[in-house]
Amino acid sequence: MTSLDRFLARWSASGDAERANKDSFLNELCDVLGVERPHPKTGFAERDLYVFERDVARTRAGAASLTLSSSHSVAWERLHSARTRFTR
């Protein structure tokens, strides 16, 4: 069984707790993909380029954050629940 197979098996059974599981899920996904895990958030926008819950400007009233983003790659805003089948 590969690390991807183990990851898919583990998270396919995770249930419907997206907010509770998102950081663990994304950290483990980074490990499977062989990329660096997000950095700790410092509270300084110029340093928080690859963190969980990165603050972003909105064009409408209110605050916003992205679940996971970096200054030069795709942001992850929503995870699928276990009702969505993971396939390889």
Rosetta blueprint (number, residue, H / E / L):
1 M L
2 T L
3 S H
4 L H
5 D H
6 R H
7 F H
8 L H
9 A H
10 R H
11 W H
12 S H
13 A L
14 S L
15 G L
16 D L
17 A L
18 E H
19 R H
20 A H
21 N H
22 K H
23 D H
24 S H
25 F H
26 L H
27 N H
28 E H
29 L H
30 C H
31 D H
32 V H
33 L H
34 G L
35 V L
36 E L
37 R L
38 P L
39 H E
40 P L
41 K L
42 T L
43 G L
44 F L
45 A L
46 E L
47 R L
48 D L
49 L L
50 Y L
51 V E
52 F E
53 E E
54 R E
55 D E
56 V E
57 A L
58 R L
59 T L
60 R L
61 A L
62 G L
63 A L
64 A E
65 S E
66 L E
67 T E
68 L E
69 S E
70 S E
71 S L
72 H L
73 S E
74 V E
75 A E
76 W E
77 E L
78 R L
79 L L
80 H L
81 S L
82 A L
83 R L
84 T L
85 R L
86 F L
87 T L
88 R L
